[in-house]
């Protein structure tokens, strides 16, 4: 992704070859947001909800490898 100054948003400039790549962006230096996101992600993984959501939105990525 790249930042475009014209409209102050992000633009997709390429795609990953891997099916399981998922990227989340945060403003550089926003440590509070990153800390909260990582804590929530950890909770989702521990509860099993993360795997359920990945399967729901992206299919069974383990079978796609």
Secondary structure as UniProt FT lines:
FT   STRAND          2..4
FT   TURN            5..8
FT   STRAND          9..11
FT   TURN            19..20
FT   TURN            28..29
FT   HELIX           31..47
FT   HELIX           49..58
FT   HELIX           61..64
//
